[in-house]
Amino acid sequence: MQNPFLSRRGFTALACAVAVSAPALSFAQAKAPAGYPAGGRVTIVVPFAPGGATDIVARMVADELGKRWGTPVIVENRAGAGGGIGTEYVARAKPDGTTLLLGTQTALAVNPTLLKKVGYNVDKDFAPITELADTPLVLLASNKSGAKSVPELIAALKAKPDALSYGTSGNGTSQHLTTLMLLNRIGARAVHVPYKGSSQSVVDLAGNQIDLQFDNMTTALAFAKNGQAHALAVTSQSRTPLQPDLPTLAESGVPGFEAVTWLGLLAPAGTPAAVISWLNTEVVAVLGTPSVTSRLAAQGFTPRPMAPHAFRKFIQDETGKFAELIKSNNISID
């Protein structure tokens, strides 16, 4: 039976069907709700510093929406507290649809269980618009580990419990939880070595200080290309166009495994339903344009548009999945 932690969203059929070939339109042509946007512009808040994957995706969407609407769509970075500061800021913003959140898996589905206190309630404080995109991680093994395939790594992990170590960018991060998913699934143990960021942990992996690590596509593939580590598999259900020869974990001895990092767009709770519906239609259209699809693919992302109610259900399911994983592994952050 498929591991419940690793099952893919069972409701993708609910994703909204929107024609994505519509030409660029102004607000008036697109028939936006009357009076929207108040103040003449829309802001997308990114709860992390500029330059990261979350920021890049936000700016892609903002640029395309601005072109369609002929009005500014601003990206504002409010970093801190693992995404909590920016997320809480939008939760408290005026619910008129002019302040939106580029929500992350960690802030929306992990932190509410992982942290003792968060300044927002995802169900009560937000009106989901749509998921935007998701991206897999890549499983890396150090040269010292001797593992050049997933079966070889699994054999090494099982042969000597707690003899191998894995790096992450900290407790409760996607790297940490994904590694625990894998270890739980294969019935193995390894020593967790948390870092303050994945950039240092992957350097230590290349230096044979730790044995394995999950990392983002671009970083992992760069280290593998340089011969500093072995890229063993991706965590998505299907292979990635960025590295089509790299197998999935599911086809490498861990059937059904999937663990992706996702991003979505949300508004403050109380935003008029007509605004949410219109924003969903517009953003889904943007995600279907060839330019955005190709730009996302270059970053290792796949568009995942869906209806607002489907996105809410998805967040709830993800929260339950991570809550069980966090509690069963006694993960905590003070």
C-alpha positions in Angstrom: 0.0 0.0 0.0 1.3 3.5 -0.8 2.7 5.4 2.1 0.2 8.1 3.0 3.1 10.6 3.5 4.2 10.2 0.0 0.9 10.1 -2.0 0.4 12.8 -4.5 -2.5 15.1 -4.3 -5.6 13.0 -5.1 -7.6 15.8 -6.3 -5.7 17.2 -9.3 -8.8 16.5 -11.4 -10.3 19.5 -9.6 -7.8 21.8 -11.2 -9.7 24.5 -13.0 -10.0 24.3 -16.7 -9.2 27.7 -18.1 -8.3 28.7 -21.6 -4.7 29.8 -21.5 -4.3 31.1 -25.0 -6.2 34.4 -24.3 -4.4 37.5 -25.6 -3.1 40.2 -23.2 -6.0 42.2 -21.8 -6.4 45.4 -19.8 -8.4 45.5 -16.6 -11.4 46.7 -18.5 -11.2 44.1 -21.2 -10.7 41.3 -18.7 -13.9 42.5 -16.8 -12.3 42.7 -13.4 -14.7 43.2 -10.5 -15.9 46.8 -10.2 -13.5 49.0 -8.4 -10.6 46.5 -8.5 -7.8 47.1 -7.8 -8.3 49.8 -5.2 -5.4 52.3 -5.3 -4.5 51.2 -8.9 -1.9 48.5 -8.1 -1.5 45.0 -6.7 1.3 43.9 -4.4 2.6 40.3 -4.1 4.4 39.8 -0.8 7.3 37.3 -0.8 8.1 36.3 2.8 11.8 35.7 1.9 14.7 37.8 0.7 15.2 38.7 -3.0 16.9 36.3 -5.3 15.6 32.9 -4.0 13.3 30.5 -5.9 10.2 32.0 -4.2 11.1 35.5 -5.2 11.9 34.4 -8.8 8.5 32.7 -9.3 6.7 35.7 -7.7 8.4 38.1 -10.1 7.5 35.9 -13.1 3.9 36.0 -12.2 3.9 39.7 -11.3 5.5 40.6 -14.6 3.0 38.7 -16.7 0.0 40.0 -14.7 1.3 43.5 -15.1 1.5 43.1 -18.9 -2.0 41.6 -19.1 -3.6 44.3 -16.9 -1.5 47.3 -17.9 -1.1 48.3 -14.3 1.8 47.8 -11.8 2.0 44.5 -9.9 4.7 45.0 -7.3 6.8 42.3 -5.5 7.6 43.2 -1.9 10.0 41.2 0.1 9.2 40.8 3.8 11.7 38.2 5.1 12.2 36.7 8.5 11.0 33.9 10.9 11.1 31.2 8.2 8.5 33.1 6.1 6.4 33.9 9.1 6.8 37.7 9.0 5.6 38.2 5.5 2.9 35.6 5.8 1.5 37.2 9.0 1.7 40.7 7.3 -0.7 39.5 4.5 -3.0 37.8 7.0 -3.5 41.2 8.6 -3.8 43.2 5.3 -7.0 44.8 4.1 -9.0 42.1 2.4 -9.5 43.9 -0.9 -7.3 41.7 -3.1 -4.6 44.3 -3.6 -2.1 42.6 -1.1 -1.4 39.0 -2.0 0.9 36.3 -0.5 3.4 34.2 -2.3 2.8 31.3 0.1 5.3 28.5 0.7 4.9 24.9 1.8 6.9 25.6 4.9 5.0 28.7 6.1 1.5 27.2 5.3 1.8 23.5 5.9 4.8 22.9 8.1 5.2 25.8 10.5 1.7 25.6 12.0 2.7 22.2 13.5 6.4 22.6 13.8 6.5 25.9 15.7 5.1 26.5 19.1 3.6 29.8 18.0 2.7 31.3 14.6 1.0 34.6 14.1 -1.6 33.4 11.7 -4.2 30.7 11.1 -4.0 29.4 7.6 -7.7 28.3 7.4 -9.1 31.4 9.0 -6.8 34.1 7.8 -6.4 33.3 4.1 -8.4 32.9 1.0 -6.5 30.6 -1.4 -6.3 31.6 -5.0 -4.3 28.8 -6.7 -1.2 26.7 -6.3 1.5 28.1 -8.7 4.2 25.5 -9.2 6.1 22.8 -7.5 9.7 21.5 -7.8 11.4 18.2 -6.8 14.5 17.9 -4.8 17.5 15.8 -5.9 19.1 13.1 -3.7 22.8 13.6 -3.5 25.4 11.1 -2.2 29.0 12.0 -1.3 31.9 10.4 -3.1 32.9 8.9 0.2 29.6 7.1 0.6 30.4 4.9 -2.4 26.8 5.0 -3.5 26.2 5.7 -7.1 22.6 4.6 -7.2 19.6 4.6 -4.9 19.8 0.8 -4.3 23.5 1.1 -3.3 22.6 3.9 -0.9 19.7 2.0 0.7 22.0 -1.0 1.1 24.6 1.1 2.9 22.0 2.7 5.2 20.5 -0.6 6.2 23.9 -2.3 6.6 25.1 0.1 9.3 22.3 2.0 11.0 23.4 5.5 12.1 26.7 5.1 10.4 25.9 7.5 7.6 25.0 11.2 8.1 22.7 13.5 6.2 22.8 17.3 6.0 19.9 19.8 5.9 19.3 23.5 6.3 17.8 23.0 9.7 15.1 21.2 11.7 11.7 21.0 10.0 12.9 22.2 6.6 11.9 20.5 3.4 15.3 18.8 3.2 14.9 17.4 6.7 11.3 16.2 6.3 12.0 14.7 2.9 15.0 12.7 4.3 12.8 11.4 7.1 10.2 10.4 4.6 12.8 8.3 2.8 14.3 6.8 5.9 10.9 5.9 7.3 9.9 4.4 4.0 12.9 2.1 3.7 13.2 1.3 7.4 16.7 2.9 7.9 18.4 5.3 10.2 21.0 8.0 9.7 22.5 10.9 11.7 21.0 14.3 11.2 23.4 17.2 10.8 21.5 20.4 10.6 23.1 23.5 9.2 22.1 27.2 9.1 21.7 26.9 5.3 21.9 24.4 2.5 24.8 26.2 0.9 27.2 25.1 3.7 25.8 21.6 4.0 26.3 20.8 0.3 29.9 22.1 0.5 30.5 19.7 3.4 28.9 16.9 1.3 31.3 17.7 -1.5 34.1 17.6 1.1 32.9 14.2 2.3 32.0 15.5 5.8 28.5 14.2 5.4 27.1 11.3 3.3 23.8 12.4 1.7 21.5 15.3 1.3 18.4 16.4 -0.6 18.9 19.8 -2.4 17.2 22.0 -5.0 17.6 21.1 -8.7 20.0 23.8 -9.8 22.5 23.4 -6.9 22.4 19.6 -6.8 22.9 19.2 -10.6 25.8 21.7 -10.5 27.7 19.8 -7.8 27.0 16.5 -9.6 28.2 17.9 -13.0 31.5 19.0 -11.4 32.0 15.5 -9.9 31.8 16.7 -6.3 28.8 14.4 -5.5 26.6 11.8 -7.1 23.1 12.8 -8.1 21.0 9.6 -7.5 17.4 10.5 -8.1 14.7 13.2 -8.1 11.7 13.2 -5.7 9.0 13.9 -8.2 6.7 11.3 -9.8 8.2 11.8 -13.2 11.7 12.7 -14.4 12.7 16.3 -14.8 13.4 17.9 -18.2 16.4 19.5 -16.7 18.1 16.1 -16.3 16.0 13.5 -18.1 18.6 10.7 -17.5 18.2 11.1 -13.7 15.7 8.5 -12.4 13.0 9.1 -9.8 13.1 7.6 -6.4 9.9 5.8 -7.2 11.6 3.9 -10.1 14.8 3.4 -8.1 13.5 1.0 -5.4 11.1 3.3 -3.4 7.7 2.8 -5.1 5.2 5.6 -4.8 7.7 8.1 -3.3 7.0 11.7 -4.0 8.0 14.8 -2.1 7.9 18.2 -3.8 8.2 21.7 -2.7 5.3 24.0 -3.7 4.3 27.6 -3.9 0.9 29.2 -4.1 -0.9 32.5 -4.2 -3.3 33.6 -1.4 -5.3 36.7 -0.4 -6.4 37.8 3.1 -9.6 36.1 4.3 -12.6 38.2 3.6 -11.5 39.2 0.1 -14.6 39.2 -2.1 -15.3 35.9 -3.8 -15.6 37.7 -7.2 -12.0 39.0 -6.8 -10.7 35.6 -5.8 -12.4 34.0 -8.8 -11.1 36.6 -11.2 -7.6 36.4 -9.8 -7.7 32.6 -10.2 -8.7 32.9 -13.8 -6.0 35.5 -14.6 -3.1 33.7 -12.7 -4.1 30.3 -14.2 -4.0 31.9 -17.7 -0.5 33.3 -16.9 0.8 29.9 -15.8 -0.3 28.4 -19.1 1.6 30.8 -21.3 4.6 29.3 -23.0 7.0 32.0 -21.8 6.1 31.4 -18.1 6.1 27.6 -18.5 9.6 27.7 -20.0 11.0 30.1 -17.5 9.6 28.0 -14.6 11.1 24.8 -16.2 14.5 26.5 -16.3 14.3 26.8 -12.5 13.1 23.2 -12.1 9.4 24.1 -11.5 6.3 22.7 -13.0 3.1 24.8 -13.1 0.3 23.4 -10.9 -2.8 25.6 -11.4 -6.0 24.7 -9.5 -9.3 26.1 -8.4 -9.4 28.0 -5.1 -11.4 25.3 -3.2 -9.0 22.6 -4.5 -6.0 24.6 -3.3 -7.5 25.0 0.1 -8.1 21.2 0.3 -4.5 20.6 -0.9 -3.1 22.9 1.9 -5.2 21.1 4.5 -4.0 17.7 3.3 -0.4 18.8 3.2 -0.7 20.2 6.7 -2.1 16.9 8.0 0.7 14.9 6.3 3.4 17.0 7.8 1.8 17.2 11.2 1.9 13.4 11.4 5.4 13.2 10.2 6.6 15.9 12.6 4.9 14.3 15.6 5.9 10.8 14.9 9.5 11.8 14.6 9.4 14.2 17.6 10.7 17.1 15.6 10.5 20.4 17.5 11.9 23.9 17.3 12.0 26.1 20.4 
